[in-house]
Amino acid sequence: MSQHKQNKEKLGKVNPFTGKNLEKNERLSDFIPLETQRQEHYSKARKRFEEEVDFELVASDVGELIKAILIDIVKEVISDSEKEIRDKVYQAIEYRKAKNVSELKLIDLGRILDDETTGLMSSLETHLGEYYMVLRTYNFESIGIMATEPTQLGKNKISKKIAAHQLLNLTSILLAAHENMVLTSYHFLVNFDEITKEVERIRNEQSKTHDATTEYCYLPITDKLEDEKQFVWYKQRGMLLNKADQSRNIAFKVESFVNILKSIYRGILKCTNPTDGGLDIDTVARRIIFNAGFVSGSEFGWTMHEIAQRKDFDDDDIESIIKLWCEFDSDVGFGMLSLVVEENDAGNQSNPNELRYVIRLTDNFAVYKQDAQGLNLCGFVGGYIRGVMERLTGQPMTIEHSPEQCAQIMANRNHCDFIVATNDNAYKQILEDAKKKHVDLDSLFIEEKDHDD
């Protein structure tokens, strides 16, 4: 049994271009059956191109295939051409010291095709059909040079890849014209596997819960227990828009949202009769909102801390961890979080471990559709940021967000800045408490003595 017949039998199970089993959601119409040995030849070269093993070998291999197809096409056309054209072609062949078309090198065959005076290329129009004009755009002499002289492909990997891809494009068109091979977008993609992986990566980035599908046993059994709610993700602005009504949305974990509600509820209970008589109700409300954000940020901060531990960061590379968090939370609709790098500062000499960062939130969701006279909810964001930062840095922090730093208050400003720094007093207290509790480890040593039974 020939190889192409075997491939046809396997078509229902295997992708002939990658050799991998077809997934249930893949359509056979997306792939081309290999009907001839030349199509098999092409598919092997294409696979080698995908693997990026040796572009020079791909070019050489495809060059042989291009030559074989062109020779067959030219032979058929010459026999049907007028005597004047046949004579000119034969003269061109003899001039290149060959007895017939089959003995020509690809470069020489290309030169004859490129030579308009022979009339050969024009004679191919009927045979090549709808692919005639696109094939006329090729310089076949240059094709022959690239396919037979590897040094002409280019000096680096990228240039060689482009050249090899150009040769593969020509091969697929010739196979379509001469053997009726059906062309699809696959044939003209630079790297099918890389694009497939990139599409999957983008899908995963847009849905942080893509691998957290849960089947609920109490739901009635139907053909489909789940559906997709689609959002438009503006990556550069950290915004999620509901496709249905184009409204802005935020993606919170259920656990986080419940914690926010609990914090607000407990805060109201605790502050209904404030112990500090000087507190007005507005201050009480702001404290509750801030604390709700802080609790939510603290909870998520631990999760982010664990994610960062799985990354290859240096122990003291806190900035990279903060940037990772900013990138992560910018995907859920908060807005675009970023770490603003400031000029080096000598810092607090009494606390060499003092940290200071500026966290910028562009398109802050808390000020969305709020004017300068409206209720300001940046306290929630500030509490959230402080909660996250304390978990990521391991230090007690303070946070500052003045009206001059707020997009809701300042005209022509689209970002809010939050200054987070080590809480120096709290940090000193921690050190003092630790020193009071400090015990010399050697004093804990208990010497074991032998005892007679």
C-alpha positions in Angstrom: 0.0 0.0 0.0 1.4 3.4 -1.0 2.2 6.0 1.7 -0.4 8.5 0.5 -3.2 5.8 0.7 -2.1 4.9 4.3 -2.3 8.6 5.1 -5.8 8.8 3.7 -6.9 6.0 5.9 -5.4 7.7 9.0 -7.0 11.0 8.1 -10.0 10.4 10.4 -7.7 10.1 13.4 -4.5 12.0 12.7 -3.6 15.5 11.6 -1.4 14.8 8.5 0.6 17.9 9.0 1.5 17.5 12.7 1.2 13.8 13.2 -0.9 14.4 16.3 -4.3 12.9 17.1 -7.1 15.1 16.2 -9.1 16.6 19.1 -12.8 16.2 19.1 -13.3 19.9 18.3 -11.0 19.8 15.3 -12.7 19.6 11.9 -11.2 17.3 9.2 -12.0 20.1 6.7 -9.3 22.1 8.3 -6.6 19.7 7.0 -5.7 18.6 3.5 -5.6 14.9 2.6 -2.3 13.9 1.0 -3.4 12.5 -2.4 0.0 12.1 -4.1 3.6 11.4 -3.3 4.5 15.0 -4.1 2.0 16.3 -1.6 3.5 13.9 0.9 6.9 15.4 0.0 5.6 18.8 0.6 4.0 17.9 4.0 7.3 16.4 5.2 9.2 19.6 4.2 6.5 21.7 5.8 6.7 19.7 9.1 10.5 20.2 9.1 10.0 23.9 8.6 7.5 23.9 11.6 10.2 22.2 13.7 12.7 24.8 12.6 15.3 22.1 12.3 17.3 23.2 9.2 15.9 25.8 6.9 18.7 25.2 4.4 17.7 21.6 4.1 14.0 22.6 3.7 15.0 24.9 0.9 17.0 22.3 -0.9 14.3 19.6 -0.4 11.5 21.9 -1.6 13.7 23.0 -4.6 13.7 19.5 -5.9 10.0 19.4 -5.6 9.5 22.7 -7.4 11.8 21.6 -10.2 9.9 18.3 -10.7 6.6 20.0 -10.9 7.8 22.7 -13.2 9.4 20.1 -15.5 6.1 18.3 -15.8 4.2 21.5 -16.4 6.6 22.7 -19.1 6.6 19.3 -20.8 2.8 19.3 -21.2 2.8 22.9 -22.3 5.6 22.6 -24.9 3.8 19.7 -26.6 0.7 21.8 -27.0 2.5 25.0 -28.0 2.9 26.6 -31.4 6.0 25.6 -33.3 7.6 29.0 -32.9 7.4 28.8 -29.1 8.7 25.2 -29.1 11.7 26.1 -31.3 12.6 29.1 -29.0 12.4 26.8 -25.9 14.5 24.1 -27.4 17.1 26.7 -28.5 17.2 28.0 -24.9 17.6 24.4 -23.6 20.4 23.7 -26.0 22.1 27.0 -25.2 22.3 25.7 -21.6 23.9 22.5 -22.8 21.0 20.2 -22.0 19.3 17.7 -24.2 15.8 18.2 -22.8 13.9 20.0 -20.1 14.5 17.2 -17.6 18.3 17.8 -17.7 18.0 21.5 -16.8 19.0 22.7 -13.5 16.4 24.7 -11.6 18.3 28.0 -12.1 18.4 27.4 -15.8 14.8 26.3 -16.0 13.9 29.5 -14.1 15.9 31.7 -16.5 13.9 30.2 -19.4 10.6 30.9 -17.7 11.7 34.4 -16.8 12.7 35.1 -20.4 9.7 36.8 -22.0 11.2 36.3 -25.5 10.6 32.6 -25.4 6.9 33.0 -24.8 7.0 30.0 -22.5 5.5 31.7 -19.4 2.7 33.2 -21.4 1.9 29.7 -22.7 1.3 28.5 -19.2 -1.8 30.7 -18.6 -4.4 28.1 -19.6 -2.6 25.3 -17.7 -2.1 27.3 -14.5 -5.6 28.8 -14.5 -6.5 31.0 -11.5 -2.9 30.7 -10.2 -1.3 32.1 -13.4 -1.0 35.7 -12.3 0.3 35.1 -8.8 3.0 32.7 -10.3 4.0 35.4 -12.7 5.0 37.5 -9.7 7.8 35.0 -8.9 11.3 35.4 -10.3 12.1 31.7 -11.0 15.8 32.3 -11.5 16.0 33.7 -7.9 13.9 30.8 -6.7 16.4 28.4 -8.2 19.3 30.3 -6.6 17.7 30.1 -3.1 16.9 26.4 -3.5 20.3 25.3 -4.7 22.7 27.7 -3.0 22.0 27.7 0.7 24.3 30.7 1.4 21.8 32.8 -0.6 19.0 32.2 1.9 20.3 34.8 4.3 22.8 35.3 7.1 20.5 34.7 10.1 17.7 32.4 11.2 14.9 34.8 10.5 16.0 35.6 7.0 16.5 31.9 6.2 13.0 31.1 7.6 11.4 33.8 5.4 13.2 32.4 2.3 12.2 28.8 3.1 8.6 30.0 3.7 8.6 31.7 0.3 9.7 28.5 -1.4 7.0 26.5 0.5 4.3 29.1 -0.7 5.4 28.6 -4.3 5.3 24.8 -3.9 1.8 24.8 -2.5 0.6 27.0 -5.4 2.2 24.8 -7.9 0.6 21.7 -6.3 -2.8 23.4 -6.4 -2.3 24.4 -10.1 -0.9 21.0 -11.3 -2.4 18.5 -8.9 -5.6 20.3 -7.7 -4.4 20.3 -4.1 -7.0 22.3 -2.1 -5.3 25.3 -0.4 -6.2 26.6 3.0 -4.9 29.3 5.3 -2.6 26.7 6.9 -0.4 26.6 3.9 0.5 30.3 4.2 1.0 30.6 8.0 4.6 31.1 9.0 4.3 28.7 11.9 1.1 26.9 12.5 2.1 25.4 15.9 3.3 28.7 17.3 0.1 30.5 16.3 -2.0 27.8 17.8 -0.1 28.1 21.1 -0.4 31.9 21.0 -4.1 31.8 20.5 -4.4 29.4 23.5 -2.2 31.7 25.6 -4.4 34.7 24.8 -7.6 32.8 25.6 -6.1 31.7 29.0 -4.9 35.2 29.8 -8.4 36.5 29.2 -10.0 33.9 31.5 -8.2 33.4 34.8 -10.6 30.6 35.6 -10.2 28.6 32.4 -9.0 25.5 34.3 -11.4 25.8 37.2 -14.5 24.3 35.6 -16.8 22.8 38.3 -19.8 20.4 37.7 -22.5 20.8 40.2 -24.2 17.5 41.1 -27.5 19.2 42.0 -28.0 20.6 38.5 -30.2 18.7 36.1 -28.3 16.7 33.5 -28.4 18.4 30.1 -26.3 18.3 27.0 -24.5 21.4 28.1 -24.0 22.4 31.8 -21.9 25.4 31.1 -21.8 28.4 28.8 -19.4 31.3 28.2 -20.0 34.9 29.1 -17.8 37.0 26.8 -16.1 40.3 27.7 -13.9 42.6 25.7 -10.5 43.0 27.4 -8.7 46.3 26.8 -5.3 45.2 27.9 -3.6 48.6 27.7 -6.2 50.1 30.0 -7.0 47.2 32.3 -10.7 47.3 31.4 -13.3 44.6 30.9 -16.4 45.5 28.9 -19.5 43.2 28.8 -20.1 42.4 25.2 -23.9 42.4 25.7 -24.3 46.0 26.9 -20.8 47.5 26.6 -20.8 48.3 30.3 -17.6 48.2 32.4 -17.2 45.1 34.7 -14.8 43.8 37.3 -13.8 40.2 37.8 -13.8 39.4 41.6 -13.4 35.9 43.0 -16.6 35.0 44.9 -14.5 34.5 48.1 -13.1 38.1 47.7 -16.4 39.7 47.1 -18.0 37.9 50.1 -15.1 39.0 52.3 -15.7 42.6 51.2 -19.4 42.4 52.2 -18.4 40.8 55.5 -15.9 43.5 56.3 -18.5 46.2 55.6 -21.1 44.5 57.7 -18.8 44.0 60.6 -17.5 47.6 60.3 -21.0 49.0 60.5 -21.7 46.9 63.6 -18.5 47.9 65.3 -18.7 51.6 64.4 -22.4 52.2 65.1 -21.5 53.4 68.5 -17.9 54.5 68.0 -15.7 54.4 71.1 -13.9 57.5 69.9 -16.5 60.2 70.6 -14.8 62.6 68.1 -15.5 60.4 65.0 -18.2 61.8 62.6 -20.3 59.4 60.5 -18.4 60.3 57.3 -15.1 59.3 58.8 -16.7 56.1 60.1 -17.9 55.2 56.6 -14.5 55.9 55.0 -12.8 53.7 57.6 -15.2 50.9 56.9 -14.6 51.1 53.1 -10.8 51.3 53.6 -10.9 48.3 55.9 -13.0 46.3 53.4 -10.4 47.0 50.7 -7.6 46.1 53.1 -9.1 42.7 54.1 -9.7 41.9 50.4 -6.1 42.9 49.5 -4.6 41.0 52.4 -6.4 37.8 51.4 -5.4 38.1 47.7 -1.9 39.2 48.8 -1.2 35.8 50.2 -2.4 34.2 47.0 -0.1 36.5 45.0 2.8 35.7 47.4 2.4 32.0 46.7 2.3 32.6 42.9 5.5 34.7 43.2 7.3 32.0 45.1 6.8 29.7 42.1 8.5 32.2 39.9 12.3 32.4 39.4 12.8 35.7 41.3 15.7 36.6 43.5 15.0 36.7 47.2 15.3 40.5 47.3 13.7 41.3 44.0 10.5 42.8 45.4 9.9 45.1 42.5 9.5 42.1 40.1 6.9 40.6 42.5 5.0 43.9 42.6 5.1 44.2 38.8 3.8 40.6 38.6 0.9 41.6 40.8 0.2 44.7 38.8 0.1 42.7 35.6 -2.2 40.1 37.2 -4.8 42.6 38.6 -4.8 44.7 35.5 -6.5 41.7 33.8 -9.6 41.8 36.0 -11.0 45.2 35.2 -9.6 47.3 38.0 -7.8 49.5 35.6 -4.1 49.5 34.6 -1.9 49.0 37.6 1.8 49.9 37.3 4.8 50.5 39.5 6.2 54.0 39.0 10.0 54.0 39.3 11.2 57.1 41.1 14.7 58.5 41.4 16.9 56.8 44.0 16.4 58.1 47.5 18.8 57.7 50.4 15.8 56.6 52.5 15.4 56.5 56.2 18.9 55.8 57.6 17.4 54.7 61.0 15.6 51.9 59.1 17.7 50.6 56.2 14.9 48.1 55.4 12.4 50.9 54.7 10.5 50.5 51.4 8.7 53.1 49.3 6.7 52.6 46.1 4.3 54.6 44.0 1.5 52.4 42.6 -0.4 54.0 39.7 -3.9 53.0 38.8 -4.9 54.3 35.4 -8.6 54.2 34.5 -9.3 53.6 38.2 -12.7 51.7 38.4 -13.5 53.5 41.7 -13.7 56.9 40.0 -15.5 55.6 36.9 -18.4 58.0 36.0 -17.6 60.1 39.2 -17.1 63.9 39.0 -15.1 66.0 41.5 -18.3 66.6 43.7 -19.2 62.9 43.8 -18.5 60.4 46.5 -14.9 59.3 46.4 -14.2 55.6 46.9 -10.5 55.6 46.5 -10.2 54.6 50.2 -11.3 51.1 49.1 -8.6 50.9 46.5 -6.0 52.3 48.9 -6.9 49.7 51.5 -6.7 47.0 48.9 -3.3 48.1 47.7 -2.0 48.4 51.2 -3.3 44.9 52.0 -1.6 43.4 49.0 1.7 45.2 49.5 2.0 44.2 53.2 1.7 40.5 52.1 4.2 40.9 49.2 6.8 42.8 51.2 6.3 41.2 54.6 6.3 44.7 56.3 3.7 46.9 57.9 2.9 49.7 55.4 1.3 53.1 55.3 -0.5 54.4 52.2 -1.1 58.0 51.0 -3.5 59.2 48.4 -4.0 63.0 48.4 -6.5 64.9 46.4 -3.7 66.1 44.1 -3.0 62.4 43.3 -6.6 61.6 42.5 -8.1 61.4 39.0 -11.5 62.2 40.3 -10.4 65.5 41.8 -7.8 66.8 39.4 -8.8 67.9 35.9 -7.2 66.3 32.9 -5.8 63.4 34.9 -6.6 59.8 34.1 -4.6 58.1 36.9 -4.5 57.8 40.7 -1.2 57.5 42.5 -0.9 55.7 45.8 2.3 56.1 47.8 3.0 53.0 49.8 5.9 53.0 52.4 7.1 51.1 55.4 5.2 52.1 58.5 8.3 53.1 60.4 6.7 53.3 63.9 5.0 49.9 63.5 8.3 48.4 62.1 10.3 49.7 65.1 7.7 48.3 67.5 8.0 44.9 65.8 11.7 45.0 66.2 11.4 46.0 69.9 8.9 43.2 70.6 11.1 40.7 68.8 14.2 41.7 70.9 12.2 41.3 74.1 11.2 37.8 73.1 14.6 37.0 71.7 16.2 33.9 73.3 19.7 32.7 72.6 19.2 29.5 70.7 22.1 27.8 72.5 20.3 28.3 75.8 17.6 26.0 74.5 20.0 23.1 74.1 19.3 20.2 76.5 22.1 17.9 77.0 21.1 14.3 77.0 22.6 12.1 79.8 22.8 8.3 79.9 20.6 6.8 82.5 21.0 3.3 84.0 17.9 1.2 83.8 
